[in-house]
Amino acid sequence: MKTVALIVAAGKGERTGGALPKQFAPLAGKPMLAWSYAALSAHPAIDDVVVVIGAEHEQLFRKALPGARAVVGGATRRASVANGLAAAGAADAVLIHDAARPFPTVAVLDRLVAALNTADGAVPVLPVTDTLVAADGTNVPRDGLSRVQTPQAFQLDMVRRAHAAWSGEEPTDDAQMVRALGGSVALVQGDPMLEKVTWPGDFAAAEARLGWETRTATGYDVHRLEDGEELWLGGVLIPHAQGLSGHSDADVALHALTDAVLGTIADGDIGSHFPPSDPQWRGAESGQFLRHAAELVTAKGGEITFVDLTIICEAPKIGPHREAIRARIAELLRLSTDRISVKATTTERLGFTGRGEGIATQAAATIRLPMAQL
C-alpha cells in the first residue's frame, strides 16, 4: 500500500503573536514545520510527504525545508486539504496532519496505518479528563467523550469522495466528512506529544514535551611556534616574538574548540570539514570554523550551553588576554561570557610546550540536544 502524508501548513498562525506564522517559527532550534516533516518522512510506511502552504509562504517554506514538495492551499482548511489530496497522486492511503502538532510519534503512526486494514479511516484520540461546562455553567457529562488529534489516516479514494460530496458548513476535521459519506472511522490511542501549538506559551510547553539530552565532547590541538608568524589564540591577535604555523591562521584554541563542538554531534573533526589540502583555507580565520560547528548544532535543534578551554604553553602569558579571548569566543558562539571558561597552564618546561616549540590546547563543549526518537 502506497501511503502519502499531507502536512497542512497554509494557515496564518497569528494567535501565537510572533513575527513569523507559527508553522515557520523556531521550536527547539528549527522551524516547527520541520519537526513533523522529519517524523513523517522517516516512518517506513510513508512513501511521500507533501506540505500544503499559503501562496505567500513559499519563500519561508523553501528556507525551512529545502527540496521538500509543496502545494498551495486554499481559502479554508478544507480547500487546502483538497488541494493536497489532489497532489497525492495514485496513492492508496493518506495521512492528513496539522503543522501545529509538531511531534507525531512512531507509535501513533503505526496504529493509524494498521487501522486502515479494517476501516476507511482512523483518528488518534485522548480521553477527556477535565470537567466540562456549558456556556450557562452547567456540567456536561464527559463519559464517552474524547479529544481528537492529527494525523488522521484514510483510504485515499474514500476521503477524496468525502471532500467532493461535502456541502455543509466548514467541517471540524476530515473524519467528519468521511463519516457523513457512510465511511467507517476507527479510533486509536493518541499521544500527549501531539498536543497543538496555538498560543505563545505553547512553544515552551512543546519544547518541554520534546525532552533533551546533554552531551559533552572534547577537542585537542597542537601547532608549532615559528618566526615570522602571527599568534592568534581564541580569535585574538596576541603580540609575541613568534606565531603559530598552520594551513589556516593556526589558532590552536579555536581549532580544539571546533573539534569539541563537532564531537557533541558526532560529526567528524575540523579536518573533515575544512581539509588542509584545500587551498581555500590557507590563512583562513579560524572563527569561521567554530561558527560552522555551532551552526551544525543549531541545525539539529541543539544549543551550546558551556565551553571550557585550557591553553598549554610557557609563553606568552595568557592571563592579560583571558577576558578578550572569552569575549571573542562568546561572540562567535552567541553565548554570554559566563558560559566561556578559559584557563592556562604550563608543563613545567617539560616536553615540546615546555621547550617553547609549540602551543597545545584542550577544549570541552557541552550542548543540549532534543531527543531524536519520538
N, C-alpha and C positions, 0 to 999 in steps of 0.2 A: 504494500500500500504506500503510495507516494503521498507525503504529508507536507503541506506548506504552512508556515506560521506567518500571520499578519500582526504587525505591531501598529496600533492606531495612535499616531502622534501628530495629528493635524490640528489639535486644539490650540487656543491662545495661551492657556496655562497662566492666567493673570492673577488667580487668587493667592498664589504664593508671594506676590508682591515683589518679585525680583526683577532685575534688569533684563533677564532672558526668559522666554517661555520655559515653564518648569521642566519640560522634557529634555531641554538642552542645558539646563542649569547644572552646575557641578555638584556631584554627590560622591563623597569619598574619593575626590580627586579626578573624576572623569564625568562626562555628561550622563545624566540619569538614563537617557535612552540607551546608552552603550551597555549598561548592565543587563537589561532584558535581552538585548540583541545577542550578547555573548552567550547567555544561558540557553536561549532557544537554538542558536546556531550550533552549539556544542552537543545537543541531545541527538543520540544516534537515530531516533525515529523521525527526526525532522530533516527534510531534504532541502528546503529552501526557506529563506526569511525575506519577506517584503515589508517595507516600512511605508505607512501612509502618512504623508506630511502635508502641511499647508503650503500653498504656492509661494508664500512669502518666506518660507523657511528653508528653501533649497540650499542656500549658502551655509546656514547653520548645520544642516544635515550633512553636507559634504565634509565639513570640518570635523563633525562628531564621528562620522562613520565613513571614512574614505573607501570607495569601492563597493559599498552596500547598494542594494537595489531599492528604489523608492518609486512610489506612485503618488500623484497629487490627489488629495482628498476632496470632499465636497463641502457644502454649507452646513451639514449636520453630521453627527456621528454615523447615523445610518447610511447617509450618502457616501461618507468616507469609507466605511466598511464595504459597501457595494463596489466601489472602485478597486479596493484591494482584492475582493473576490474575483473580479474580472481579470486582475493581473495574476491570479493564482494558476491560470492555465489549465492543463489537463490533469491536475492532481486528483486524488481520491478523497483526501481529508484535509481539513484546515483547522488551525488553532488561531483564535482571534483574541488578541491580548491588548490591554491598555498600557501605554508607555508610563503612566503614572504609578504602575505597580512594578518596580524595578527588579524584583528578585524572584522570578519563577523558579521553583525548586525542581530538582530531578524527580523526586518522589511524586509530586503533583503531576508533572508531565507524564510520568509513567502511568499513573492512574487514569488520566484523561484518555491517553491513546488506547489503553486496554479496554476502556468502557465502550469505545466505538465498535468493538467486536459484536456487541449485542444491542446497541442503541444508535439512534440517529444523531444524538448529541450528548455532551457531558459537560457539567459545570462543577467547579470546586466550591464548596460551601463550608462555613463555620457556624456552629450553633450560636444563637443569641443568648448572651449571659447577663446583659444589663436589664434592669427594669424598664419597661416601655410604657409611655403615657401618651394619650391622645392630646389634641390641642386644648381640650377642655379640662385636662388634668386627670382624667380617669385612666386607670391602669388598663393596659392591653395585654391579654394573655400571650406569653411568649412560647408556650408549648407548640412544638411543631414548626417554629419559625427558624430560618437560617439566613445568614448573610452570604450573598453570592459574590464570588471573586472572578477574576480572569487569570489565565487564559481559559476560554471556553472552546471546546472541541466539537466539530461537526463533520458529518459526511458532506463533502463539498456540494454535491448536486442538491441535497436537501436544503442546505442553508441558502444556496442561490435561489431556489424556487421560493423559499420563505420570504426572502427580500423582495423578489419580484411580485409576490402576491400581496404584500402588506399595503394596506390603505388607511390604516388608522393613525392615531397620533404618534408622535415620536416615541418609539419603544424604549424601555429602560435597558434592555440588552438584547442580544441576538437570540438567546434561548426563548424569549417571549414570542418571537416571530415563528420559530420552528414549532413550538407547541401550538400556536394558532393554526398552523397548517396540518396539525394532527401528528406531528413527529414526536418520537419518544426522546426525552432528555433525562439522562441518568445524573444523580447527584453523587459526587465523590468527595472524599475528605479534602478540605482546603488546608491552608497553612498560614499562620500569623506573619510569615515572611512576605506574604502577598498583600499586606495592608497598603492602602492607597496613599500616595503623597499628594496632599491638597493644599495645606496651609503652610506658612513659613516654618513653624515649629516641627512639621513632619519630616523635614530633611534631617534634623538631628536625630529624631526617633528612628528613621530609616538606617542611618549610619550605625546606630546602636544595635539594631537588629542584625546588621551585616556581620558584626564581630571582627575583631582584629587579632593579628598575631604580631609579636615583637621579634625582630631579627637583629642580630649583631654580627658583623664581619670585620676582618682586619686586613690591613694592607702594609706592605713593606717595600721600600725602595732605597737604592744607593746610587750616587753619582760621584764621579771623580772631580776633585778640585784642580783647576788648571789656570795658568796665567792667561791674561787676555780675555777672560770670560766675565760676564756679569753674574752676580749672585742673586738669584731670585729664590726666596723662601716664603711659602704661604701666600704667594701673589704680591709680595712686597720686595722691591729692589733694595738690597742691603749693601752699603758701602763696605768693600773688603778688597784686600790685595789680590785675591783670586776669586774665580767664579766656578760654577758647576758646568761640566761638559756633558752635552747630550744632543739628541736629534732635535728636540724642541728647545724651549728655554731652560730645560733641565731642572725645573722646580721640583726637587725631590719631595717636598712636603705635600704639594698638591697631587703629585703622582701617587704617593702612598694613599692619600685620602680618596682619590678617584678609585683605586683598586678596592678599598674598603667599601665604598658605596656600591660599586658593581657587585661585590661579593654578597651583599644583602639580598640581591635578587638573582643570584647565581647566573650572572650574565658575563662570564669571562673576565678578562682583565684589560688594562689600558692598552696593551699591545694588540689585542684582538680588535679593538675599536679604532685605534689610531696607530697602524703599523709603522715602525721606524723606517721601514723600507719605502714608505710612500713620501715622495718629495714635498707634498703639500704641507706636511707637518714640520718641515725643517724650520727651526727658530720659532715655532708657534707658541703663543701664550697659553700656558697650561690651565688657566682659568676656564677656558672653553671645554677642556676635558672633564673638569669637575662639574660644570654646568650640564654637560651632556649626560653624565651619570645620574645627576639629580633629576633630570627630565625623564629618564627611563623609569625611575622610581615613581614619579608622579603619574606617568602613563599607565602604570599598573594600579593606580588608585592609592599608592602609599605616600607616606610623608617621612622625611628625615627628622628625627627628634633630638639627636645629640651626636656630636663627633668629638674625638679625642686624638690629639697629635703629640707625639714625642719626637723631638729633633735631637739627634745624637751627633755631637761634634765638639772639638776642643776650641775652635774659633770659627766664626765670630761669636761674641756673646749674644744670646738670643733675648735676654731679659729686656734690653732697651727697645726691642722691636715687637715684643709679645702682643701688645694691645693693637698695634697696626695689623699684625697678622690675623688676630682674632676678628678684627673689624672687616678685613678683606674677605676672609672665608665666610663670615656671616652674610656679607653682601652677595657672594657667589651662590650661597645655598638659600638665601632669603630666610635666614633664621636670626633670632636675637643673639647677641654676643654671649649671653649666659648659657647658651647651648653649644658653645665652642670652647673647648679646652685645649690650650697649647702649653706644652711643657718642654723643657730642655734638660739634657744631661750629657755627661762625658763618659768615656770608658777608662778614665784614669791613665790616659796615654797608652793604652793597650790597643793592639790591632790597627787596622787601616785608619779608622777615625781618630784614634789616639795619636797616630803619627802625622795627622793632618793631611792625609792623602785624599780624603773624601768626606762626604756627609751622608749619614743614613737617617731614615725616618720610619717610625712605626705609627700606624694610624688605626683607629677603630671607628666604625659608624653604626648607629642604631636607628632602625626605622620601624614604623608601624605599617603593616600591610593588611588590606582587607582579606578575610578568609575567602579563598577561591572556590571551595566546594560548598555549593548551596543545596 
